[in-house]
Amino acid sequence: MTSEYVLYLSRETLSTAILILAPILGAGLMVGLTVGIFQAVTQINEMTLTFIPKMAAVGLVLMLLIPWFLDIILTFTRELYAQIPLMVN
């Protein structure tokens, strides 16, 4: 296994993780920002007010995008398993 292959594998692993985590973190960020702006406008300073909407948004994103996430993970895993014979020198 060469250092180029290790770098390639690391890059693919990180890009797969980013593809999966970006929609989840983005939904939580957008809901948190929206609730934060609402709290600033109405001067309601309740710390627990952001928790339930964030959980709902993250849960909704997970339910809607699970097939896409599984497709990404399965594609990555298939490519990784297909390259196992190439690692043996």
C-alpha positions as CSV (number, residue, x, y, z in Angstrom):
1,M,0.0,0.0,0.0
2,T,1.5,3.3,-1.1
3,S,1.3,6.7,0.5
4,E,-0.7,7.9,-2.5
5,Y,-3.3,5.2,-1.9
6,V,-3.5,6.1,1.8
7,L,-4.0,9.8,0.9
8,Y,-6.7,8.8,-1.7
9,L,-8.5,6.6,0.8
10,S,-8.4,9.4,3.4
11,R,-9.7,11.9,1.0
12,E,-12.6,9.6,-0.1
13,T,-13.4,8.8,3.5
14,L,-13.6,12.5,4.5
15,S,-15.6,13.4,1.4
16,T,-18.1,10.6,2.1
17,A,-18.4,11.8,5.7
18,I,-18.9,15.4,4.6
19,L,-21.6,14.3,2.1
20,I,-23.5,12.5,4.8
21,L,-23.1,15.0,7.6
22,A,-23.5,18.3,5.7
23,P,-27.3,18.1,5.2
24,I,-27.8,17.1,8.9
25,L,-25.6,19.8,10.3
26,G,-27.0,22.3,7.8
27,A,-30.6,21.7,8.9
28,G,-29.6,22.0,12.5
29,L,-27.7,25.2,11.8
30,M,-30.6,26.8,9.8
31,V,-33.2,26.0,12.4
32,G,-30.9,27.2,15.2
33,L,-30.3,30.4,13.4
34,T,-34.0,30.9,12.7
35,V,-35.0,30.3,16.3
36,G,-32.1,32.5,17.5
37,I,-33.3,35.4,15.3
38,F,-36.9,34.8,16.6
39,Q,-35.7,34.9,20.1
40,A,-33.7,38.1,19.5
41,V,-36.7,39.8,17.9
42,T,-39.2,38.7,20.6
43,Q,-36.7,39.0,23.5
44,I,-37.6,35.4,24.6
45,N,-34.4,34.1,26.1
46,E,-35.3,30.4,26.7
47,M,-32.4,28.1,26.2
48,T,-34.6,25.0,25.6
49,L,-36.6,26.7,22.9
50,T,-34.1,25.7,20.2
51,F,-33.7,22.1,21.2
52,I,-37.0,20.7,20.0
53,P,-37.1,22.4,16.6
54,K,-33.5,21.3,16.0
55,M,-34.3,17.7,16.9
56,A,-37.3,17.8,14.7
57,A,-35.4,19.2,11.7
58,V,-32.5,16.7,12.1
59,G,-35.0,13.8,12.4
60,L,-36.9,15.0,9.3
61,V,-33.7,15.3,7.3
62,L,-32.6,11.8,8.4
63,M,-36.0,10.3,7.5
64,L,-36.0,12.0,4.1
65,L,-32.4,11.4,3.1
66,I,-31.7,7.9,4.6
67,P,-31.9,6.2,1.1
68,W,-29.4,8.7,-0.3
69,F,-27.1,8.3,2.7
70,L,-27.3,4.5,2.3
71,D,-26.5,4.8,-1.4
72,I,-23.4,6.9,-0.6
73,I,-22.2,4.5,2.1
74,L,-22.8,1.4,-0.1
75,T,-21.0,2.9,-3.0
76,F,-18.0,3.8,-0.9
77,T,-18.0,0.3,0.7
78,R,-18.2,-1.4,-2.7
79,E,-15.3,0.6,-4.0
80,L,-13.3,-0.2,-0.9
81,Y,-14.0,-3.9,-1.2
82,A,-13.2,-3.9,-4.9
83,Q,-9.8,-2.4,-4.2
84,I,-8.8,-5.0,-1.6
85,P,-7.2,-7.3,-4.2
86,L,-5.2,-4.4,-5.5
87,M,-3.6,-3.8,-2.1
88,V,-1.8,-7.1,-2.1
89,N,1.6,-6.8,-3.7
